[in-house]
Amino acid sequence: MKIGIIRERKNPPDFRVPLTPTQCQSLLKKYPQLQIVVESYPERCYSDKEYEQHNIPVVNHLTDCEVILGVKEVPVNALIENKTYLFFSHTIKKQEHNRKLLQAILKKNIRLIDYECLKFPNDGRIIGFGRYAGIVGAYNAFRGWGIRTKMYSLKPAHKCFDRKELENELKKVILSPIKILLTGAGKVGNGAKEILNEMGIREVSWQDFISQSYQEPVYTQVEFPVYNRRKDGSAFSETEFFNHPELFESDFAKFLPHTDLYIAGHFWSPQAPRFFTREELASPSCKIQLIADISCDIGGPIPSTIRASTISEPFYGYDAKTGKETAAFEKESITVMAVDNLPCELPRDASDDFGHTLSKTIIPLLIEGDKDQILEKATIAENGQLTRYFSYLQEYVDEK
């Protein structure tokens, strides 16, 4: 088998890679029959020279590769027919902007395996960049807090060479006894938690968080059973919450008078209750000054997330009284961080984390066999047709 690593062509540019040079080298040692080549790309976080130093050929085209690995969507005009591609296609939710991509994949007889759909037999997602979204998102929260309070200054995450430099920057942080709320305990939420723990901030229970005062900064990490409740007052059931979310309402308001900085790293479904309203955010009792919305669900559970921000301009302000955007650090407004491609700020570390899982878990399935049908169930298109797992996309493809 010959695997090619594609040049990322989406705009704005993405600097991440699916496999680092050392990971490629390790795979070649494990599978002597395997070949790996890299399409030349001057912008990626690991240079062409670094791949060549690990004896990975750098080429100008991938036409002789059977399997092609990327990160973001491949532009239609760059797709090579009759190949197997692995990348994040962003088509499974019928995203309008990628309809032509899926149409072209079918027309070109491409087998598309979507990273987002790769799941363990117990249904847990195998691979993603969520951990580093959490890490960078939490860092950006404290960078914004420093700008807002004028107590310290951190360089932008994307100007740090790697995570080690980022963590050194965090040593500059000076915090008063603030309370930090973190929602989510998946890869994103726990990535953010790594930063909180690295900084030595004490974790407390959510009950103590809303009832106790502290002489030091503290944080609490909560999941959906804590900030949702049954409308009829009966006991919370996770199974019932997933199957009948209409029976539940938000119980998030109890945190608003006790939270100074909110880091949102949760998963949210549009069927689930929204966390709080603009009116609750505008209440004099609400203490939140900065919201780092890593999840970035525009029009979703957090009303202040009115748009995605960018790596170059990560902050904007939100006036809860009017629902309008303001200057990022206006005193009467809430500062919002809602960058939707956070892992791109630490591309080397994020790529290393992603590639570790890809090389240990997914590449072996391509070479040794897929007895648990992990690849099969993540295959959106094959032989010019949608697979049975994604047949629901047919009307989307047909533009009906």
N, C-alpha and C positions, 0 to 999 in steps of 0.2 A: 504494500500500500504506500502511496505517495501523498503526503499531506502538505498543503500550501497554506501559509499565513498571509492573508490578504492585506493590501494597502487600504487603510480606512479612507473612504472617499466622501463621507457625509460632512455637510457643512452645518454648524461650525466644526472645525477639525477635532477629532478624538485621538488622543495620544496613547491610549491603552492598547495592550496586546493580549491575545488569548493565551499565549505561552511565552515565557521568558527564555532567553538563550540557555540558561542552565537547565530549565525544564525540558527543552528540546533535546539537549545533550543526554539527559537522564533517560528519556524515552528511547533514544537511539541505542543506548547501552542495553536497555531491557529488551528491545525488539530489534535485533540485527537486520531483519528483513524490511524494516520500516525506513522510509526516506522522508525528510522534512526540508522544505525550502521556504524562503521568506521573500515576498514581493518587496522590492525596494521602496522605502518610504522615509524621507528625511525628517518627518515631523514626529515619528513615534518616540515614546519615552525610552525605549531601548534602541540604540542606533543600529544601522546596518553593520557597522564595524564590530559592535558587540556580538552580533550573531556570527559574523565571520570568524571572530576570535574563538568561538566555540564550535567551529567547523560546520556551521549551518550555512549552506549556500544562499546567497542573495541573488535573486533573479528579477527579470523585467516582466515576466508573465507566468501565469499558473495554468496554462492550457493543458499541460500533461499531468496535472494532479487529479487524483480521484476524489479527494476530500479537501474542502476549502474551509478554513476557520477564520472568522472575523469577530468583531464585537458588535458594532452598530449595523443598521440596515445597509445593504449593498445597493447602490443606484442601479436602476433598470439597465442602463446602457453598459454597465460593467459586469453584469451576470454572464457566466459562461455556461452554455447549455450542457445537459447530460452529466452534471456534477452533483455531488452531495455537499451541501452547505450547512454550516452550523453558525448561527448568529442570533441576536435578539431582533426578531422581525417586527414586533409590535403590530401584529395583525389579528391576534386571537380575540381581541375585543372589538373587532370590526373597525379599527381605526381608519377613518376616511382617507387620511393622507398617505396611507400605505396600500390602498386597494390596487393601484396599478402595479405595485411591486409583486403582490401575490398573483395577479393575473399573468405577469411576465414569467414568474417562476413556473407556473403551470404550463405556459406556452413553450418554455424552453426545456421542459422535461427534467426539471431540477428536483432532487430530493432535498426538502428543507426540514432540518431538525432545529427546533427553537429551544435555546437554553432555558427560557422561562418555563418550558413545559417538562423539563427533565425532573422526574420525581422518583423518590425511593418507593419501594412497594407499599410502604405504609402511608404514602401520599405526601411526605414532606419534600419540599424543593431541595434539589441537590446543589445547585450552583447559582451564583449571582454576585453582584457587587454591593449587596446591602450592608455588609459589615463596614466597608470603608465609607459608604454614605453616612452611616452613623458616626464614625470617627471624625470625619471632616465636618459634618453638620454640628457636632458638639463643639469642635474647635471654633467654628464660625460664630457660634452662640457666645462664646467667651470673648472672641475678638470684638463682636458687636457690643458686648457689655462694657468692655474697656473704653470703646469710643463714646458710648452713651454716658458713662460715669466720669470719664476723663481721669481715671485712676491709673491706667497703664495702656500700653500700645503693643499690639501684636502684628507681625507681618502677615499678609494674606497667605492662606494655606498653599495656594498654587505657586508661591514664590519660595516655598520650602522644598529642598531637594528630595527629602524623604520624611518618613514618619519620625525618625530620630530627631531631625531638626525641628519638626513641628512640636514634639514633646519638650524640647529645650526652650522653645518660645513660650510654652505654657508656664514655665518657671517664673515668668514676669508677672503673672496674674496676681492681683491683689483684690481680695473680696471682703466686703463687709458681711455681717451675718444674714445673708440672703437665703431664701428657700427656693430650691430648684425642683421643678416637676418634670419627670420623664415618663412619657407614655410609650408602651410597646416593649416586648421582651423577646422579639425575634432577632434576626441577624442585625437589623438596623438599630433597634433599641439597645441591644447588648453591645453593639459597636460604640454607641454613644456612652454607654456605661463604662466602657474601658477608659475613656478619657476622664470621666468623673472620678473614677478610682485612681487613675494615674496622678490626678491632681491632689489626691488625699482628702477629698470631700466626703464627709461622713454620710452613710445611708441610714435613713430612719424609716419606720413603718409609716404607711399612709395615715393611720389613725393618729400617731404622734405628730405627724406633719401638720395636720389641721387643728391640733389641740394644744401643742406645746410651743413655747418660745425657746430660742437658742441664742447662744453668744458666739456662734460660729456658723459658717455656711453649711447647709445640709441639703440632701436631695432624697426624693422617694421615687421609686419606679413602680408604675401601676399598669395593669392590663384591663381589658374591657369588662370583666366581671365587677371591677371596682367602680367604674364610672358609668355603668348602665344598671337599670333596675326594672323589675316587672311593674307594669302600670297598676296591677291590682294589689301590689304589696307582697305577693307570695315569694317564695325562695327563688333565687337565680338558678337557672339551668343552662349550661353552655349549649347543650344539644338543642334545647328549645330556642335559644337566642339565635342560633344559626338557621334553624328551620322556620321560625316565626318571629322575625325581628320586629314585626308590627306590634307585638305584645309588650314591647319594652320602650323605655324612655331614658333620656340622659339623666345621670346623677352627677354630672361633672361640676356643677355650680359650687359644690361644697369646697372645691379647691381654689376657686378664683380669689377669695379674700386672703389666701395664705401663700400665694405663688408670686414670686418676683420675676423669675425667668422660667419659661416653659419650653422644653425640648420635645418635639413631637416626632416619635419614631415608630408609630403604630401602623398596623394595616387597618383600613376602613373600607367597608362595603357601602355603596349608595343605599342599600336597603336598611342599613343600621341607623339608629338615631344620630343626629348631629350633636356635637359635644356641647356647644353653647351658642347663644344667639348674640347678635351685635349689641342688643340692648343690655344683655348680661355683661358683656365686655365693657360697655360704657358706664356701668353702675359705679357709683363712688366707692363701693366696697371692694371692687376688683383692683388688685394690686399689680397685675401683670404689666411689666414694662417692656419685655422683649419676648418674642415668640420665634423660635428657630423651628420652622416647619419642614423637617427633612422629608416627610411623606409627600408634601406639596400636592394635596388634592384641591385643585382650584374649584371653587364653588362647593367644597365638601364640608367636612365637619367643623372646620375652624374658619369663621367668617372673615378674619383678617387676611387670609390667603386669597387675595383678589387677582394675583398674577404670579407667574414664576419670575424669580430674579435671575441674575447672571453671575458667573464667576467674577467678571470684572466689576460688576455693580451688585453685590449680594444683598444689600439692605434697602428697604424702603419703609416709609412710615404709613401708619393706618390710623385715621381718626374714627374711633368707634361711634362717635355721636353722629357723624355724617355718612359713614361708610365709604369715605373717599381716601385716596392716597395723598400722603403729605411728604414733606422732607423726612429723610430717614431717621434723624435723631431729634426731631422736634419734641420739646419737653412734654407737651400735652397729648402726644400721640404714642402709639405702641410701635416699637421698632420690629420689623418683620424680616426674617431671613428665609427665603423660599427658593433656593437654587435647586434645580431639578436634575443636575448632572454632577453632583458632589464628588463622586469617586474620581472624576477627571482632574481634580485638584491635586491628588497624590497618585498619579498614574502608575508609577513604578511599584509602589507598595500594593495598590489595588490590583494591578496585573499579576503580581506574584501570588497574592492570595487567591485570585480567581484561577490562575493557571495551575496552582497546586491541586485544587479539586479536579479540574479538567483532566490533568495528566494522570492522577491517581484513580479516578472513578469513571470518567467518560471515554477517554481514548482506549483503555483496555476493552471496553464493550465493542468498539469498532473493529478491533483486531481479533479478540478472543471469542466474541459471540455475545449475544444479548438474551440470555436465558430468561431473565425477568421482564423482558419486553420494555425496558426503560427507554431505549432509543425509539422503538416502534411507537410507543404511546406519545412520544414528543415529536413524531414526524407529521408535519402538517400536510405536505404534498409529496407525492411520489408517482412516477409513471404518468405524469401529465394530469393527475387527478388529486382531489382532496382525499385524505385517508378517512376511514370511518370515524376516527376520533374527532375529526374536525369537519365533518360533513355539514355542520350547522353554518359554515362560512360560505356555502354555495350561493345563497342569495346575495351575500355581500360581494362575492366575485362577479356575479351576474348583474350587479348594479340594480337589483330589484329593491 
